[in-house]
Amino acid sequence: MNSSALPAQAANRAFNFNAGPGALALPVLERVREELLDWRGTGMSVMEMSHRSPEFESIIATADQKLRSLLGISDDYAVIFLQGGGSLQFTMAPMNLCLRDKPVDVLHTGMWTAKAIGELKKGVLHNIAASTESEKFARLPRPDEIKFSPDASYVHICTNNTIEGTQWTTLPHTGSVPLVADMSSDIASRHIDVNEYGLIFAGAQKNLGPSGATVVIIRKDLAERADKNLPTVLQYRTHIKEKSLYHTPPTFAVYIVGLVLEWIESAGGVPAIEKRNDAKANLLYGTIESSGGFYHCPVENTSRSKMNVVFRVAGGDDSMEKKFAAEAAAAGLVGTPGHRSVGGLRVSLYNAVTLDAVQALTTFMREFHRTRG
């Protein structure tokens, strides 16, 4: 797949900084359009195919293979495509991985870990091993602040916090205790060693594709922890055994995930994507830092996310921030308002967001500063 993208204006497309669902690469969308009515001579759209057909089995097998290749996933791990979003995993992970009288340790870093904790409170033994809530999650916990249980079932972490704008760069050391990672907003954006995790889950709608599909990467031995009396559809082992085809999967979403993975591959793989993401984040943070305080990022430098950049305008002036968002949207720069729970501005720099888009945004920011500052 051609990894180059036309300038947004040439295709009459906005520069999309939405936090999720997020931007999809233009070559991926063009491929979807090309194949929409007739997937490779079948006379059918993927949306119409039986999930039991050889054609769809090849689609889902290819997506599995490409994800394994791009992330370096060994045969010790299963890859499964599920429904229910990342939120279902807040329940499914403890149902399958909890051991009797052994708590789930949680590193509490924002709204998405709060949602996971909310599910654990419904009857699962758990421990908040660290939290920066008292500092409005403006940084991640430091190693000396983390107090793990001596016998935890697993440790839950959110690798990138989309609302608060923080991202783990050095993983906490959990020893032999499995690390379960909500990687919904930064999977495939940078190099990771999958072997450092027991389970990774990610809603596809930020870096891997459209909403509707959830990717789970799980060490196979951990899937065997689950009580066989759990509901069949909620057991990881069910989906491993059936190769994600126990019931009808989100077929069209999985198809697009496969195309996104093909696009990443053609762009040079995760190393090339990571280099591009670094350039985008450096440009945006540099523009913020060089504004003399007109723009301000409240996140501690060492905790800042390269996927979701949060900032305030003119000291958090609400009317000024609303003008920024409205004028940005009018200029074709969409998706800049911060999450409703925290306000401010937020720019999401997912894989499909181009450097051209960030250059257009930073040019707008400098002009907005010049005329308002």
Solvent accessible surface area in square Angstrom, and as a share of the most:
residue,aa,sasa,rsa
1,M,55,0.25
2,N,110,0.56
3,S,41,0.26
4,S,70,0.45
5,A,46,0.35
6,L,101,0.50
7,P,71,0.45
8,A,13,0.10
9,Q,132,0.58
10,A,74,0.57
11,A,36,0.28
12,N,142,0.73
13,R,90,0.33
14,A,50,0.39
15,F,19,0.08
16,N,38,0.20
17,F,1,0.00
18,N,60,0.31
19,A,19,0.15
20,G,35,0.33
21,P,83,0.52
22,G,13,0.12
23,A,13,0.10
24,L,36,0.18
25,A,6,0.05
26,L,23,0.12
27,P,9,0.06
28,V,0,0.00
29,L,55,0.27
30,E,65,0.29
31,R,46,0.17
32,V,19,0.11
33,R,177,0.64
34,E,135,0.60
35,E,13,0.06
36,L,62,0.31
37,L,149,0.74
38,D,66,0.34
39,W,21,0.07
40,R,136,0.50
41,G,68,0.66
42,T,41,0.24
43,G,57,0.55
44,M,69,0.31
45,S,7,0.05
46,V,2,0.01
47,M,114,0.51
48,E,116,0.52
49,M,13,0.06
50,S,63,0.41
51,H,31,0.14
52,R,126,0.46
53,S,18,0.12
54,P,105,0.66
55,E,58,0.26
56,F,0,0.00
57,E,78,0.35
58,S,53,0.34
59,I,15,0.08
60,I,11,0.06
61,A,59,0.46
62,T,62,0.36
63,A,0,0.00
64,D,33,0.17
65,Q,98,0.43
66,K,28,0.12
67,L,0,0.00
68,R,53,0.19
69,S,69,0.44
70,L,29,0.14
71,L,14,0.07
72,G,54,0.52
73,I,12,0.06
74,S,42,0.27
75,D,115,0.60
76,D,94,0.49
77,Y,6,0.02
78,A,4,0.03
79,V,10,0.06
80,I,1,0.01
81,F,5,0.02
82,L,8,0.04
83,Q,72,0.32
84,G,49,0.48
85,G,25,0.24
86,G,12,0.12
87,S,62,0.40
88,L,58,0.29
89,Q,1,0.00
90,F,9,0.04
91,T,45,0.26
92,M,1,0.01
93,A,1,0.01
94,P,10,0.06
95,M,59,0.26
96,N,0,0.00
97,L,1,0.00
98,C,41,0.24
99,L,65,0.32
100,R,214,0.78
101,D,114,0.59
102,K,74,0.31
103,P,16,0.10
104,V,0,0.00
105,D,0,0.00
106,V,0,0.00
107,L,0,0.00
108,H,17,0.08
109,T,1,0.00
110,G,1,0.01
111,M,57,0.25
112,W,74,0.26
113,T,0,0.00
114,A,43,0.33
115,K,88,0.37
116,A,2,0.02
117,I,13,0.06
118,G,29,0.28
119,E,55,0.25
120,L,4,0.02
121,K,142,0.60
122,K,155,0.66
123,G,72,0.69
124,V,43,0.25
125,L,108,0.54
126,H,54,0.24
127,N,47,0.24
128,I,71,0.36
129,A,3,0.02
130,A,9,0.07
131,S,51,0.33
132,T,3,0.02
133,E,103,0.46
134,S,111,0.72
135,E,79,0.35
136,K,178,0.75
137,F,27,0.11
138,A,30,0.23
139,R,17,0.06
140,L,15,0.08
141,P,8,0.05
142,R,108,0.40
143,P,120,0.75
144,D,111,0.57
145,E,63,0.28
146,I,25,0.12
147,K,139,0.59
148,F,67,0.28
149,S,20,0.13
150,P,137,0.86
151,D,59,0.30
152,A,10,0.08
153,S,0,0.00
154,Y,3,0.01
155,V,1,0.01
156,H,7,0.03
157,I,0,0.00
158,C,4,0.02
159,T,0,0.00
160,N,1,0.01
161,N,0,0.00
162,T,6,0.04
163,I,5,0.03
164,E,22,0.10
165,G,1,0.01
166,T,0,0.00
167,Q,4,0.02
168,W,14,0.05
169,T,99,0.58
170,T,108,0.63
171,L,44,0.22
172,P,17,0.11
173,H,160,0.72
174,T,24,0.14
175,G,54,0.52
176,S,113,0.73
177,V,31,0.18
178,P,10,0.06
179,L,5,0.02
180,V,0,0.00
181,A,0,0.00
182,D,7,0.04
183,M,3,0.01
184,S,17,0.11
185,S,4,0.02
186,D,3,0.02
187,I,1,0.01
188,A,3,0.02
189,S,3,0.02
190,R,44,0.16
191,H,134,0.60
192,I,22,0.11
193,D,62,0.32
194,V,3,0.02
195,N,99,0.51
196,E,99,0.44
197,Y,7,0.03
198,G,0,0.00
199,L,0,0.00
200,I,1,0.00
201,F,1,0.00
202,A,0,0.00
203,G,1,0.01
204,A,0,0.00
205,Q,42,0.19
206,K,26,0.11
207,N,7,0.04
208,L,1,0.00
209,G,4,0.04
210,P,28,0.18
211,S,64,0.41
212,G,43,0.42
213,A,1,0.01
214,T,0,0.00
215,V,1,0.00
216,V,0,0.00
217,I,0,0.00
218,I,0,0.00
219,R,72,0.26
220,K,90,0.38
221,D,81,0.42
222,L,4,0.02
223,A,1,0.00
224,E,106,0.48
225,R,68,0.25
226,A,7,0.05
227,D,87,0.45
228,K,153,0.65
229,N,137,0.70
230,L,33,0.16
231,P,73,0.46
232,T,68,0.39
233,V,57,0.33
234,L,39,0.20
235,Q,10,0.05
236,Y,0,0.00
237,R,37,0.13
238,T,15,0.09
239,H,5,0.02
240,I,44,0.22
241,K,162,0.69
242,E,67,0.30
243,K,157,0.66
244,S,4,0.03
245,L,14,0.07
246,Y,83,0.32
247,H,73,0.33
248,T,76,0.44
249,P,6,0.04
250,P,24,0.15
251,T,19,0.11
252,F,46,0.19
253,A,10,0.08
254,V,0,0.00
255,Y,7,0.03
256,I,12,0.06
257,V,0,0.00
258,G,9,0.09
259,L,5,0.03
260,V,6,0.04
261,L,0,0.00
262,E,35,0.16
263,W,7,0.03
264,I,0,0.00
265,E,74,0.33
266,S,50,0.32
267,A,33,0.26
268,G,48,0.46
269,G,10,0.09
270,V,8,0.04
271,P,98,0.62
272,A,39,0.30
273,I,2,0.01
274,E,55,0.24
275,K,157,0.66
276,R,67,0.24
277,N,3,0.01
278,D,43,0.22
279,A,43,0.33
280,K,0,0.00
281,A,1,0.01
282,N,98,0.50
283,L,55,0.27
284,L,0,0.00
285,Y,27,0.10
286,G,37,0.36
287,T,10,0.06
288,I,2,0.01
289,E,105,0.47
290,S,93,0.60
291,S,9,0.06
292,G,80,0.77
293,G,52,0.50
294,F,22,0.09
295,Y,5,0.02
296,H,100,0.45
297,C,3,0.02
298,P,64,0.40
299,V,5,0.03
300,E,66,0.30
301,N,110,0.56
302,T,110,0.64
303,S,5,0.03
304,R,38,0.14
305,S,0,0.00
306,K,82,0.35
307,M,2,0.01
308,N,0,0.00
309,V,0,0.00
310,V,15,0.08
311,F,1,0.00
312,R,74,0.27
313,V,0,0.00
314,A,38,0.29
315,G,76,0.73
316,G,26,0.25
317,D,60,0.31
318,D,87,0.45
319,S,68,0.44
320,M,38,0.17
321,E,9,0.04
322,K,132,0.56
323,K,105,0.44
324,F,0,0.00
325,A,16,0.13
326,A,64,0.50
327,E,63,0.28
328,A,0,0.00
329,A,51,0.39
330,A,94,0.73
331,A,62,0.48
332,G,24,0.23
333,L,5,0.02
334,V,42,0.24
335,G,22,0.21
336,T,1,0.01
337,P,76,0.48
338,G,15,0.15
339,H,29,0.13
340,R,217,0.79
341,S,63,0.41
342,V,75,0.43
343,G,34,0.32
344,G,11,0.11
345,L,2,0.01
346,R,25,0.09
347,V,0,0.00
348,S,0,0.00
349,L,0,0.00
350,Y,1,0.00
351,N,1,0.01
352,A,16,0.13
353,V,5,0.03
354,T,35,0.21
355,L,63,0.31
356,D,73,0.38
357,A,4,0.03
358,V,0,0.00
359,Q,82,0.36
360,A,32,0.25
361,L,0,0.00
362,T,1,0.01
363,T,78,0.45
364,F,33,0.14
365,M,0,0.00
366,R,130,0.47
367,E,81,0.36
368,F,5,0.02
369,H,54,0.24
370,R,173,0.63
371,T,70,0.41
372,R,85,0.31
373,G,78,0.75
